[in-house]
């Protein structure tokens, strides 16, 4: 099993261009946020018992994020905690947006814009996205962005 630093080193190989990095700092969180919104858009009547705790928990995004967070915590407790904060913001943000907009269509639009930005960034970089080599990089990308943002002075 690769360590978090090994994942970051491998991910960084195709993310050296300054413009591409800036695009990733915006687009990766947008894509993650939109995927949470897409999962929240799936009907979840069987999860209604969780609604008695809080409605933000009674959706498929919450269930999927529990497993995703296990992936991050397995790599690093600190990264797991950072991603826990980020995923909580995504859940609450999507819940708020769903109160006034159709969440499915909003999420599709954000997802599309985010991926257009990503592919444009990789065109500038001149390298293929890391996830083409290994799908786990779809989970490493958000952690790499969070890590990079916390490393900036």
Buried (B, 14 or more C-beta within 10 A) or exposed (E): EEEBEEBBEBBEEBBEBEEBBEBBBBBBBBBBBBBBBBBBBEEBEEBEEBBEEEEBBBBBBBBBBEEBBEBBBEBBEEBBEBBBEBBEEBBEEBBEBBEEEEBBEBBBEBBEBBBEBBBBBBEEBEBEBBBEEEEBBBBBBBBBBBBBEEEEE
